Amino acid sequence: MQLGAALPAALAVLMGALAAWISGPEAHLQVLLPGVLVVLLCLVVYRRSLLIWLVISSWVFISVQQEWGHRLPPGLSGEDVTLEARVINVQTQGESSRVRLAVESCRSPEGLPSCSALRSVRVSAYGNQRYLVGERWRMTLRLRPPSGFSNPNTFDFQQWLWREGIHATGYVRQEPTPERLSGAAPTLRQRAMATLASQPLQERTRRWLAALTLGDSEQLTQDDWTLLNATGTTHLVVISGLHVGLVASFVLLLARFTARLITPTNWRLRAWPWWLAGVAAVGYAMLAGLAPPAMRAMIMTLLGLWVLSGRHAPGAWQAWWLALGIVLVVDPLALWRPGLWLSFIAVGWLIIIWQGRPRPQGLKGWCWALLRSQLLIAPLMAAAVLLAFGRVAPAAPLINLVAVPWVSSVMVPSALLGWVLSPLPGIGLFVWWCFEQALQVFHQLLVIAVQWAPLLQPPSILMFPLVGALLLMLLCWGLPNVPGWLRVSATLLLLSFPWWSADEQFNQGELRVIVYDVGQGQLIELRSANYRLLYDTGPRFRSGFMPLQTLWPPGQSFDHVIVSHADTDHAGGISALLKDHQVTQWWVPSGDLLPVASTECVQGQQWRRDGIDYQILWPPKGENVLSSNDRSCVLQISAGGQRLLITGDVGKDVERRILANVITPIGVLVAGHHGSNTSSGVQFVQVSRPRHVIFSAGKDNPFNHPVDAVVRRFRQQQSCLWSTAQDGALEFSLTATQPIQIIPMRKQQGVRKRC
């Protein structure tokens, strides 16, 4: 396979996937589709040998288009459908389970769109019913199209659902009762999971063994992922080239040693050790469930073995392009997986820095080669992670210098050796006990690293300069014949960045506000030059998930946190704040029992920070007879002659009682009770006359917030209406010099000209 064939193969796949993406539900991108098709046809006319790659591109186009077609129709959102499906993954969390289902048939109610195209769903199941992988069930589900929260610099859950091929999410209805149609014949992987669950090991050890050896990374908890993300070591616990490569290398060394014993005169010419290593790589990837990272690692390992064998093998770059083409043909959705690009960029950079250099000799030479490779690849990975996620672990290069050899030479070998020796009573368990001790050392290293150098989230304005500095240093140290003074200058430039990006810059009297997208709940952040306040903490869902956990790296500091009232959709994230962040002072209404030492918020309280005035308008002191909603802390903020009003969940009667203290007109109003008809009364709306109104509500929420009557009242006042359900997080600033401009995270089709 020549480079002239491998390169067009990968490019054809990329073009096909791009054409399928821009012709999907994102209708405003369809204008680009003719241009992509013209480019493909021109390539074929210019070089007819590329016709086969046009066929490949068309196949990828069709595959991705089918993914769009399998999604749940919007008309079935929030409706009950009945389906027969096979369980392909189960993750148990307390009293609930998260179940992945392969749909065999689906029936929707009469008069509604068909769900027959549905192929894969991810649902939550509550109650005592337990599900096992491989079982077939008939059940009633309440589903919605794949969606997720949209907040600045956070994990894109909707994109993750897309690239995992999940076409709907929801939950299992308890009535009618789910019916098991057939049991499950346990697979080898299921038997391995059952064996692991029966071992007298710590719970954390079992989780990490499942992730490191069986590819079941969903066993890891939110705390595990938070620690790994904060230290830049996530790649070490996903079945990747590290794990598959170790298995293949061990088998290759053992097979070549055997070949040397059997045929000492021509053992180097034996091909079967290479074939055996390839079989081992395939077998291990299949045992790990052949998930996308394992499949990608398997393909790259097989081509790596081919290159190293030297038997009619392609060059390094030819193999790189060929591997990329094969991965995308087998799994077109891999194009949207950051892991794909991180893996191939890292391998490509290793090819660049080692191409033309002599092979290392001796143990010292190999140790130096590994150290140099790790040091040179760290800035590249940091830049890629920063572009993909908006955050970077500053200590990741140093941590990985220790963590990579520790995981690859101690933890993974002992974990795999434990499986090999598990049939021998006590011996396999002893090896896993050694793994447990190594895991404790590794875990403690990560904890210390996070305390020493927390995850860095630079301001958006410095994102691209920081990426540029990382890439400049990378090129200076990775490429040959670069002057020493330039290398030192690039390094000093990079080292100065954390000092520049420690804090965002605010003008005096400027208040920046973010109304976060947290579903059916509320969480608002207010920041000025020397002050940071949270109003509410967002919800806590039945599964235990709190959206607040995803918004910031651990270790944030807040001067004040005002919890409007004790309802779970407003106070659900308190435990996450207590665990991961520091709060100087809590404010809660009288009579609400919350697990914090707090100050009572009372009507008339005022304070001033950075030239910005804050005032509590409600509740009055001593009125404990009010309902929980009507005890909500109402906050009014004035900055530069502009005003923001947050009313919590107070009802119409309370709104009328606070009108005398409301300074009008209001620039931005966060509508009461998520847009419920119990709030936003006619008199309040007419007097307050808000320029912008924000509804903090969940998409397809069961309460239909915001209700039509409330929307009409605000429209009659010519207010600009925004909703976190449709627009995602909403960001704006209050200043004396600029009009209020609300910036939504989701860019909706069309233009809000008046707003």
N, C-alpha and C positions, 0 to 999 in steps of 0.2 A: 504493500500500500504506500503510494507516494504522497508527499505533502500536497501536490496538486489535486489529489482526489480526496484526501481527508479534510482539507480546509473547506472546499465547496460543500462537502457533506454536512459539516457542522453549520456553515452559514445558511444552507438551505433549510435545515431544521429551525434555526433561529428565525428566518424570514417567515416560515409557515406558522410558527407559534405567534409571532408578532401580528401577522395578518388575522389569525383567529382571535387574538385578544382585542384588537381595535374594532373588530366587527361584532363583538359580543354585546352585552347589555349596555355598555358605555357608548350609547348611540352617537354622542357628539364627536367620537373619534372615527366614525365610519368614513368620513371624508378622506382619511388617509389610506383606506383600503385600496382604491384604484392605483395609487402611487406604488404601493408594495407589489401589487400584481404586475404592473408595468416593469418594475425592476426585475422581477423573476423572469418574465417573458424575454426581456432584453438579454439576460444572461444566457438563456437557452438559445436564442437566435445567434448570439455572438459565439457560443461554443456548444455545439449539439451534444457533446459528451456529457453535458450537465443535465440532460433530459432525465436521467435516473434520479438526480437530486431534486428536480422539480416534482417527480412522483413522491419522493420522501417528504418534501415540503407540503405537498397536498395532503398526504396522510396525516401529518402532524396537525395541519389546519383542521381537518375533519375531526380528529381526536379531541382537540381543544373545544371545537364547536359543540361536540357532543356533551362535553362537560357543562357548557352553558345550558344546553337543552335539558339536562337531568335535574336542574335546580327546581325546587318547589315553586309552583306558580304563585305570584303575589296574591291572587284571589283566594288561596287556601291558607293564608297566614292567619293563625289563631283559630282555625277550624279543626275539628276532629276527623282523622282519617283512620281507616282500618287496614292493616297490612300483615302480610306473612313475611317473616325475615329470619335470617340466620345471624346469631351472635358471633361477632368476629373479634371483639375486645371488650373487656370489663375492667373498670377501675372502681374499687369500693372505697368510699369515704364516709366513715361513721355509719349513719343510718341510711345513707343514700348510695346509689351506684351510678356511674357514668358508663353508658353502654353504647357501643358502636354496632350498628346493624347493617347487614347487606340485604337490601330489599329484594324479595322475590316477586311479590305482587302487592298492589296498593289499590284501595277503593275509596273514593271520596264521596261526599254526600251528593244527592241529585241536585242538578241545577248549578253546580260549582265546577270549576275546571278539573280536568283529570289529573291524577297523580301517578299515572301508569309509568311515566318516564323516570320516576324516582329510583335511585340505585343505592344510595348510602346515606344514612342519617346517624346523628349523634344525639342521644337523649339522656335525660336524668330519670332515674327510677327511685321512688321512695317507698318505704314500707318494708315488710319482712321478706318479700319475694327476692330470691337470689337467682342470678343468671350465670350460666357457664358458657365459655367459648365453644362454639360448634352446635349448640342447641338451636332448634327451630321453634319459633313462637308465632302465635296470632295475637295481636294486641291493638289497642286503640291509642293513638298518639295525638297530641296537640302540637302541631309543628308551625314553624315560621321559616322563611328563607334565611340562608346563612347571613349573619350580621354580627357586629361587634361594636364595642365602644370606640369612639374616635377622639383621642386626646393627644396633646403635643408630646412628642418624644416617648411614645409608649408602644408596647407590642400591638401589632395590627392583627387582632384575632380574626377578623373577617377574611383577611388575606390568607391567614393560616388555614382556615376552613376551606378556602378555594384550592390551595395547593395540596391539601390532604384529600381532595375529592369528596368532601362532605357536602351533600346537597340540601340538607335541612337540619335544623336543631329543634329541640322541644323537650317534652316530658311524657312519661307513660301515664295514661289515665287509669285510675284505680277501678273505675266502673265503665264498661264491663271488665271483669277480672281477666288479666292476660292468661292465655291458654298455651301450655307447652305442647307442641305438636310432635316433637321427637327429641330424644336425648342426644348427648354428644359422645362420639368415640374419641377418647383423649388422644391427642397428637403427642409426638415426642416432646415438643416444646411445653405442652400443658403438663406432661408428666414431670418435666424438669422443674416447672414452676411449683407443682405440688410437693416435689422433693425438697425444694428450697424452703417452702413454707413450714415444713415439718422439722427443720433443723433448729437446735437450741442456740440460736444466734440472736444478737440484738436486732431490733426492728430496722434500725438504720443499716445494719450490715446486710440484711436480706434485701432491702430496697436497692442498695448499690450493687450487690451481686446480680440482681435481676437486670439492672440497667447496663452494667459493664459486660456481662457475658451473654445475656439473652435478648438484649436490645429493647427491653421493656422500660423505657425511660419514663413512662407515665406513672411508674411506681414511686418516683421521686416526688417529694412534697414541695409546696410553694417555698418553704424555707430553704430547701436544698437548692432550688433553682435560683433563688435570690442570692445565695452565697456564691454559687458558681458564676452567675452573671456579674456580680460585683468584683470578682477576681479574674475575669477573662479566661476561665477554665472550663466553660461549658463543653467545648469540643472533646474534652477528655472522657466524658461519661456517655457519649453517644457512640453506638457501634460505627466506627469509621475506619479509615485506612490504617490507623494505629493498631486497632484490634485485629482486623482481617489480615493486615500485613504481618503482625506478629505470629499469627497462626500459620500463615503460608511460609514465613521465613523459618519457623521451627521445623515444620514438616520438610522443607527443602533441605535444611542442614542435616536432619536425621537421615533423609533418603540419600543424599549425596555421600554421607559417611558410610551408609550401608553399601552403596554402589562401589565405593573405594575398597571395601572389604571383599566384595564379591568379584569385582573385575579391576584389580589394582593397576593394570597396564593402560586401560583406556576408559577409566571411570568418568573422565571429563566429557567424553562423547555421549554418555548415556542421556537419553531424552526423558526416560520415565520419572526421574526425580522432579523434573519441572512439571510434568503432567500431574504427578501426585500432589505437589504443592498447589496447583490450580484447583484440583478436586477438593482439597482441604479448604481453600478459600471459598469455593462455592457452597460446600457443605456447612461451613460455619455461618455464612450469610443466610442460608436457608433456615438454620436452627434459630437464628436471631430474628426470624419472621420476615426476612427479605424486605424490611422497611426501606424507604428511599435512601437514607444514609448508608445502610448496609449494602444495598444494591449498587450504589455509586462506588463504594469502597471495593466491592467485589470486582466490578468492571475495571477500575483503575489498577487493582492488584494483578488481575489477569494480564492486562496489557504491559504492566511493569515487569512481570515475569517473562513475557515474550521478548521485551527489549533486552533484558539482562541475559537471556539465554543465547542471544546472538544467532539464532537459527532463522534465517530469512526474515529477520525482525525489522520493524520500522525504526526510524530515528526517534529521538526523544520527543521532538515537536510533532512529528507525524502521529505518534501514539497519543499525545496530548489532545490533538484535534479529533482523532478517531474516537477516543474515549468520550469526549464531549458530545460528539454526534451520536454515539451509541446510547449514552445515558438519556439524551433528549428524545431519541426515537422510542426507546423502551418506556420512558416516562415523560411525556411532553410537559406535564405540570411542574417538573423539576426546574423549569426555567424561572419560576417565581419563588424558588426556595433559596434563601440566603446561603444556606450550607453548600449548595452547588457552586456558587461563585467563590465563596471563601476557599473551598477545597481546590478548585482549579486555578485560582489566582495564586494560591500558596505554592502549588506544584509548579506552575509556570515560572514563578520567581526563583524557585530552587533550581530549575533547569538553567535559567539565565546566569545565576551566580556560580554554578558549578560546571557549565558547559566549557569544554576546553581545558579544564584543570585536571591535573593528574589524580588518580584514585588514591585516597589516603592509605598509608602503610602503617601497620602496627596498631596496638591499642591506643597509644598516645595520639597518633594521627587521626584515628576514628573519633576519639573523644573531642579533639579540637574541632574536627569537622562538624560534629553534632552541635557543639557549643556555638560555633560560628553561624551555622544554619539557623539555630534558634534565635540568636541575636539579630540576624538580618531579616528574619521573617516576622518578628514581633511588630516593628513599625507598620509593615504592610497590613497585617491583620488588625492592628489598632485603627488604621485609617478606614479599612473596610467596615469594621464594626461601628465606627463613628458615623459613617455615611448611612449605614443600614438602620441603626437604632438610636442615634443621637446621643449616645453615652459611651464612655470608654473607661476601662479600669487602668488607672495610671501605673499601678504596680504589676500589671499583667506580664510584661517582659521578664521581670525578675522572678515573679512567682512561677512562670512557666519554665524558667531555667532549672528550677528544683522539681516542679510538679510533673513535667513531662517525663524525665528519667525515672522519677519515683513511681508514677503510674505505669509506665511502659515496662519497667524492669522489675518491679516488686508487686504492685497491686494486680495488674492484669495477669501476669504469669501465675501468681498464687491463686487467683480466682479460677482460672482455667484448669490449673493442676488439681484443684479441689474437686472439680467435676470428673476429671479422669480417675482420681483415686476414691471417689465417693462410694463405689461398690465395696471397698475394703472398710470394715467396721473401725471407726475411730480415726483412721489415717486421713481420710478426706476431711473429716470434721476438724482435725488438728490443723490441716493446711488452711482451711477457712478461718480458723481462729487466728492464725498468723495474718491472714488478709484483714481480719477485723482490727488487729493492732496497727497494721499499716494504714488502714482507713482512718483510725483515730488520729494518727500523726498528720495525715493529709488534711483532715477536717480542721484540726487545730491550727495548722499552717494557714489555711484560708481565713479562719476567724481572726488571727493576728494580723494578716495582711489587710483585711477590711478595716480593722481598727486603725491601722497605721496609715493607709491610703484609701479612703472611701471612693466609691464610684464617682467619676467626674461627669457632669452634664454641662458642657459649656454653653453660653448663650448662642442663639442661632446665628447672630452676626459674626461670630468667631469660628463657626463650624468649618467653613471652607478654608479659611487661613490656616487653621490647625491641621486639617487634612493635607494641605499643601506643604506645611512644614514637615510633617511626617514623611511624605513622599520624597521631599528634597533630601532629607537626611538618609532615607533609604537608598536613593540613587547614588548619593555621594559615597556611602560606605559599601554598597554592593557592586558598583561598576569599577572596573580596573582603571588605573592611571589617573585617578582624581587627586588633585593637589591636597596635601594635608591641611592647609589653612582653610580650604573650603569645607572639608569634613568637620573640622572643629567649629567653624562658623555655623554650619547647619545644625550641629548638635546643640550649641548654645542658644540658637533661635528657638529650637523646640523646647528646651528646658525652661525658657522664660515664659512659655505660654500658660502654664497653670497659674502664674501670678496675675497675668492679664485677665484670665477668665474666671477668677474666684467669685466675683459678684457681677451681676448685671448692673449697668449704669442707669440711674434714674435722675431725671431733672427734679429740682426742688418743687414740691407741690404736685408732682405727678403720681397718680395712682393707677397701677395696672391690675386689671381684674380678669380672672378666668372663671367662667361658669363651666365646670367639667361635665362631660357626658358620662354619667354613672348609672344610666337606666332610670327606673322609677324611684328616684331619690334626689338628693340635693347635696352638692359640695361646691363651695365657692372659695377661691383664693384671692386675697387682696394684698398687694405688695407695693411698698414705696421704698425710698432710699434706705431707711433704717428700721423698717417695720414690716412684719409679716403676720397676717391674720387669716384664719380659716373660719368660714361660716358654714357649719354643719360638716359631717364626716362621711356622708354617703351611706348607702345601704349595706346590709349584710344578707346574703342570700341563704336559702335553706341548705345549700351544699357547704356553707361556711366561707364561700368566696366573698371578699370585700374589694370593690373596685379601687379603693384608696391604696391598696397594696401595689398597684401597678403604676401609680402616677409619678413617684419620685424614687431616687435611690435612698437606701437607709441612711439615717443620721441627719435628717433635716431638722431645723429649729424653727419653732413658731412662737411668736410673742403672746398671742392670744388665740384661743379657739372658742368660738361661740357655738354652742349646740342649741339650736332653736327650741327643740323639745325632744322628748325621749323616744319618739316613734323610731322603729328600726330603719326606716328609709332615710332618716336624718342623723341618727346616732349610731348606726350599725358599724362604722369604721373606727370607733373609739379604741377597741382593743389593738388594732393595727397601729394606731398612733402611739399608744402607750408602749408597744413592743419595739417599734423601729425608729421612733423619732422623739424629739424633746419638745415639750410644751411648757412655757413659763407660767401661764395662767389660763384656767378654764372658766367659762361663764355659762351657766345653765339657769333656766327659770326655777323659781321656788316650787317645791313639791315634786320635781322630777328626780327619781332615784337613779343615778348613774354612777359607774365605778370610778369616779375621779373626785379628787379634792377640789372643789370649785367655789367660785364667787357667784352670788345670786345676781342675775341681770334684772334691773329694775328701771322702770320708766324714769327718765330725767338724767340718767348717767351720761356724762359727756367726757371726751378726752380728745387731745390734739396731738398728732404725730406728723412730722415732716410737712407741716403746713396744711394738713388735711384734718377736717373735723369729723368726729364720729359721735353719734347720739343714739341712745336706746329710747325708742318711743313707746315700748310696751314690753312686759306687763306691769301694771301698778303693784306697788308693794302690798303684800298681804292678801291678794285676791286668789286664794288657793281653791276656791269653789269653781273656777273656770275649768273647762275641759282641757285635755292635753294639747289639742290643736290651738285653742284660744289662749294658752299660756305662752305661745311661741314668742321668742325674743325678736322684736322688730328693730332693724338697724337702718339708720339713715346716715349717709356719708356725703359730705360736701367737699369738693376739690376744685379750685379754680373757677368757682361759679357754676359748676355742674354737679348734679346730684344723682346718687344711686340709692334706691330704696329696696330693701329685702324684707318681706313680710312673713316668712315662714309659712305656717299653715293656718294663720288666723282667719276667722270667718268674716262675713259681711258686717255683723254688728260691731266687732272690734275695729274693722276698717273705718267705720263711721266715727268711732270714738277717738281715733288717732288723727283724723283729718286736720284738726285744728293745729297740730304740731308739724304737719308735713309741709315742707318748703317747696312750692311749685314754681315753675314747671319741673317735672322730673325728667332727667335725661334718660335713665335706664331704670326700669322696674322689673325685678324678678317676681313674676306673678305668684300670688298666693296659692298654696296647696296644689302646685303643679298644673294649674289651669282648671281646677275643679269648679263647679257651679256654686259651691259653698262659699267661695271667695270671689274677689273682683266684682263687687256689687256695682250697680249702675251709678250711684252717687259717687262712690270712690273713684271710678274710672273717669267720670266727667270732670271731677274737681282736680284730680292728679294730672290728667292729660300727659301721660308719659310719651316721650318721643320714641323710645324703643321698649319693647316688652319681650322678656325671655321666659319661656316655659321650660322648666327643668323636668322633663318627663321621659319615660321609657318608650322605645319604639314598640308599637302594637301592644301597648299596655292594656290590661283588662278593664280599666276605668274610662277608656276613651279620652284621656287627658291630652291636650286641652279640649274641653267640650265646646260644641258649636256656639252656644249662647255667649260664652266668655269671649271667644274669638270675634264674634260680631260686635260686641261692646267696644272692644279696642279698635276694631277697624273703623267704627263710626267716629272715633276720635283721631283718625288718620295716623295711628301708631304703626310703627314697623314691627312686625311680629317675627320672632325667632323661636326655634325649639331645638333642644339638644337631641331629640329623637331624630330629627331630620338633618340638622346642621352640624351635629357633633359638638365638641367643645366650642365655646364662644369667648373670644378674647377682645378686650377693648381697654382704652385708657381714658382717664379723666384728667384734663389739663386746662390751664387758663388760656392757652394759645390755639388749640386745635379743636374742631368739632368732634363729637363722638363718632368713631367709625368702628363698627363691630365686624370682626373677622371670624368667619366660621371655619372649622376644621374641614368640613365636607363642602366642596364646591358644587352647589346644585346647578342644574342646567338652567339657562336663562340668566337674566341680570335683574337684581332688585334696584331698578333705577331710582326710585323714590327714596330708598334707604341708603 
